[in-house]
Amino acid sequence: MPRFRTAAVAAVATSLLLIPTAAYAHPDDHNIDSTELSANTSRLAYDSSSGSLTDLNTTVASALDGASASASMFALGLGTVVYLKVKDVSLAAEGQRFGAHLHAGPCVTDNPSAALGHYNTDLLAGISPAEVGQKTEVWLDFRVSDIGEGRSTAPVPFVPASGERSIVIHAQPTMDNGSAGARIACLPFTIE
């Protein structure tokens, strides 16, 4: 593991262990207590992805055309923190909010359905009805800044299973039921 990755993983692990009563804020002010993240320290993992966003509808112009992104996932025990940074978004989208979620399938140009649905721990466990929210899914909504960037952090009380996944960016902010409008672009995100 490169030195900077080792240092980053160590910093996240230390912060999760040393601040057990802190709450981490999502951009929508939904909080998950970090004690849920550090309940089990037996597993430490790191995955990341970066590059140009995959266009899910090349026949329609979008503020994300030509944009790129990077995402990192730090897992410690039974909890995970996922970071997303999107850049080179059209400046015409300044102030606009986009929904973004970890999806169960891969990114495929012009095939938004290939990404499957949201990665949801209840669905994967066969729980019905599945809870939809930030304790069972990874929500990464972001607002575009005046320099065409957006950032988000999502702490969740689970570790996503390995596989070829994607972070899908939607046309609208995420509603309480998990919907966020059309799928515009995505970033491939393989979890090992």
C-alpha positions as CSV (number, residue, x, y, z in Angstrom):
1,M,0.0,0.0,0.0
2,P,1.5,3.4,-1.0
3,R,2.7,5.5,2.0
4,F,0.0,8.2,1.5
5,R,-2.7,5.6,1.5
6,T,-1.3,4.0,4.7
7,A,-1.3,7.4,6.4
8,A,-4.8,8.2,5.3
9,V,-6.1,4.8,6.5
10,A,-4.3,5.2,9.8
11,A,-5.8,8.8,10.2
12,V,-9.3,7.6,9.6
13,A,-8.9,4.6,11.8
14,T,-7.5,6.7,14.6
15,S,-10.3,9.3,14.3
16,L,-12.9,6.5,14.5
17,L,-11.4,5.0,17.6
18,L,-10.5,8.1,19.5
19,I,-13.8,10.0,19.0
20,P,-16.4,7.4,19.8
21,T,-19.1,9.8,20.8
22,A,-18.8,12.2,17.8
23,A,-21.5,12.3,15.2
24,Y,-20.6,12.7,11.5
25,A,-22.8,15.0,9.5
26,H,-24.1,14.2,6.0
27,P,-24.8,17.3,3.8
28,D,-28.5,16.8,4.6
29,D,-27.8,16.8,8.4
30,H,-28.7,13.2,8.8
31,N,-26.3,11.9,11.5
32,I,-25.0,8.5,12.3
33,D,-23.2,8.1,15.6
34,S,-19.6,7.0,15.2
35,T,-20.0,4.3,17.8
36,E,-21.9,2.4,15.1
37,L,-18.8,2.7,12.9
38,S,-16.2,1.6,15.4
39,A,-18.2,-1.3,17.0
40,N,-15.7,-3.9,15.6
41,T,-12.1,-3.0,14.8
42,S,-11.2,-6.4,13.3
43,R,-11.2,-5.3,9.7
44,L,-9.5,-2.3,8.1
45,A,-9.9,-1.8,4.3
46,Y,-9.4,0.9,1.7
47,D,-10.7,1.2,-1.9
48,S,-10.6,4.1,-4.3
49,S,-11.5,5.0,-7.8
50,S,-10.9,8.1,-10.0
51,G,-11.4,9.2,-13.6
52,S,-13.8,10.6,-16.1
53,L,-17.5,10.0,-15.3
54,T,-19.3,7.5,-17.5
55,D,-22.2,9.2,-19.4
56,L,-25.4,7.3,-18.9
57,N,-27.2,9.1,-21.7
58,T,-24.9,10.4,-24.5
59,T,-27.9,11.8,-26.4
60,V,-28.8,14.4,-23.8
61,A,-26.5,17.2,-22.7
62,S,-25.8,17.5,-19.0
63,A,-23.8,19.7,-16.5
64,L,-21.8,16.6,-15.9
65,D,-20.6,16.1,-19.5
66,G,-16.8,16.1,-19.3
67,A,-16.7,15.9,-15.5
68,S,-14.5,13.6,-13.5
69,A,-14.7,12.3,-10.0
70,S,-12.7,10.4,-7.3
71,A,-14.1,8.3,-4.5
72,S,-12.5,6.6,-1.5
73,M,-13.9,4.1,0.9
74,F,-12.3,3.5,4.4
75,A,-13.8,0.5,6.2
76,L,-13.0,-0.2,9.9
77,G,-14.7,-3.1,11.6
78,L,-18.4,-2.9,10.8
79,G,-18.4,0.7,9.6
80,T,-17.4,2.6,6.5
81,V,-16.8,6.2,5.5
82,V,-17.1,7.0,1.8
83,Y,-15.8,10.2,0.3
84,L,-16.8,11.6,-3.1
85,K,-15.3,14.6,-5.1
86,V,-16.7,15.6,-8.4
87,K,-14.9,18.2,-10.5
88,D,-15.1,20.0,-13.9
89,V,-18.9,20.3,-13.6
90,S,-20.4,23.0,-15.8
91,L,-20.3,26.4,-14.0
92,A,-23.9,26.9,-15.2
93,A,-24.8,24.3,-12.5
94,E,-23.4,26.4,-9.6
95,G,-25.6,25.8,-6.5
96,Q,-27.4,22.8,-8.0
97,R,-27.7,19.7,-5.9
98,F,-27.3,16.2,-7.3
99,G,-28.2,12.9,-5.7
100,A,-25.5,10.3,-5.7
101,H,-25.5,6.7,-4.3
102,L,-23.5,3.6,-4.3
103,H,-25.2,1.2,-6.7
104,A,-25.0,-2.6,-6.8
105,G,-23.9,-2.9,-10.5
106,P,-21.3,-1.5,-12.9
107,C,-21.2,1.7,-15.0
108,V,-22.0,1.1,-18.6
109,T,-22.2,4.0,-21.1
110,D,-25.8,4.6,-22.3
111,N,-27.1,1.9,-20.1
112,P,-28.2,3.3,-16.7
113,S,-30.0,0.1,-15.7
114,A,-26.7,-1.8,-15.7
115,A,-25.9,-0.1,-12.4
116,L,-28.8,-2.0,-10.9
117,G,-30.4,-0.5,-7.8
118,H,-28.9,1.2,-4.8
119,Y,-26.6,-1.0,-2.7
120,N,-28.9,-1.8,0.2
121,T,-27.9,-4.0,3.1
122,D,-31.5,-5.0,3.9
123,L,-32.2,-6.1,0.3
124,L,-29.0,-8.1,0.2
125,A,-29.9,-9.8,3.5
126,G,-33.4,-10.6,2.2
127,I,-35.2,-8.4,4.7
128,S,-38.6,-7.3,3.6
129,P,-39.7,-4.6,3.6
130,A,-36.2,-3.2,3.2
131,E,-35.3,0.0,5.0
132,V,-34.3,2.8,2.6
133,G,-32.0,5.4,4.2
134,Q,-28.5,6.2,5.3
135,K,-28.2,3.3,7.6
136,T,-28.7,0.7,4.8
137,E,-27.4,2.6,1.8
138,V,-24.6,5.0,0.8
139,W,-26.0,8.4,-0.1
140,L,-23.5,11.0,-1.4
141,D,-25.6,14.0,-2.5
142,F,-23.5,17.1,-3.3
143,R,-23.9,20.8,-4.2
144,V,-21.9,22.3,-7.1
145,S,-19.6,25.1,-6.0
146,D,-18.7,28.2,-7.8
147,I,-15.6,26.5,-9.3
148,G,-17.6,23.5,-10.6
149,E,-16.8,21.0,-7.8
150,G,-18.9,19.0,-5.4
151,R,-17.9,17.0,-2.3
152,S,-19.7,14.6,0.0
153,T,-18.9,12.3,2.9
154,A,-21.1,9.4,3.9
155,P,-20.5,7.4,7.1
156,V,-22.5,4.1,7.3
157,P,-22.7,1.3,9.9
158,F,-21.8,-1.5,7.4
159,V,-19.0,-2.5,5.1
160,P,-20.1,-3.0,1.4
161,A,-19.4,-6.4,0.0
162,S,-16.8,-6.8,-2.7
163,G,-17.8,-6.6,-6.3
164,E,-18.0,-4.3,-9.4
165,R,-20.1,-1.4,-8.1
166,S,-20.7,2.2,-9.2
167,I,-21.4,5.6,-7.7
168,V,-24.4,6.9,-9.8
169,I,-25.1,10.6,-10.0
170,H,-28.8,11.5,-10.4
171,A,-30.5,14.6,-11.7
172,Q,-32.1,15.7,-8.4
173,P,-31.3,15.5,-4.7
174,T,-32.2,12.4,-2.8
175,M,-35.7,12.3,-1.3
176,D,-36.5,10.4,1.9
177,N,-37.7,7.4,-0.1
178,G,-34.3,7.2,-1.9
179,S,-35.4,8.4,-5.3
180,A,-33.4,11.1,-7.0
181,G,-34.5,11.4,-10.6
182,A,-32.8,10.3,-13.8
183,R,-29.4,8.6,-13.7
184,I,-27.0,11.0,-15.5
185,A,-23.5,9.7,-14.9
186,C,-21.5,7.3,-12.8
187,L,-18.0,6.5,-11.5
188,P,-16.9,2.8,-11.6
189,F,-16.2,1.7,-8.1
190,T,-14.8,-1.8,-7.6
191,I,-14.7,-3.0,-4.0
192,E,-12.1,-5.7,-3.3
